[in-house]
Structure formats: C-alpha cells, structure tokens
C-alpha cells in the first residue's frame, strides 16, 4: 500500500506542476520536453533521460525538467 500512496502523491505533485506528461505503462510517466522525454517511475523514485538513470522524487523530477528546459533557452 505504501507504493500506491507514493504513486498517488507523486501524481498529485506532477499535476500541480503544470508539466506536459502522460501515463506510460502501468507505473511510468512520460514527461515531454523540448529537449526530449523524461521517463519517471514514481513508485521507485527513479527517472530516465537520454538513457541515463537518476534517482529522485516527483519534486526532484520537476526541478530537473525545469533545468533542462532552462538550459535550452540559453
């Protein structure tokens, strides 16, 4: 049940962020950016960008996405 609560909380945080995302599989989320997609796995606190894995919760993923979008603007 803990993973279910973590998933629900992470999805709430993502929804509030206003990022463009969609479900990808049973427990994955695809966040679309102009620099490529970020795959987020909320129950594992893991995200993947350009074939590299990172660890962090939903807030960290949001920060990461904003960082790569900001880098593209410069």
RARARA-V361234 format. One record per pair of residues at least 12 apart in sequence whose C-alpha atoms are under 8 Angstrom apart, sorted by the first residue. I is the first residue (numbers start at 0). GAP is how many residues later the second one is. Records with the same first field share a line. If there is no record, write none. Layout:
I: GAP, GAP
This chain:
2: 40
3: 39
5: 36, 37
6: 20, 35, 36
9: 32, 47, 48
10: 31, 47
12: 45, 46
13: 44, 45, 48
16: 45
18: 12, 13, 43
19: 12, 13
26: 14, 15, 16
27: 12, 13, 14
28: 12, 13
32: 32, 36
33: 35
34: 33, 34, 37
35: 13, 14
36: 12, 13
37: 12, 27
39: 21
41: 15, 16
44: 12, 13
46: 14
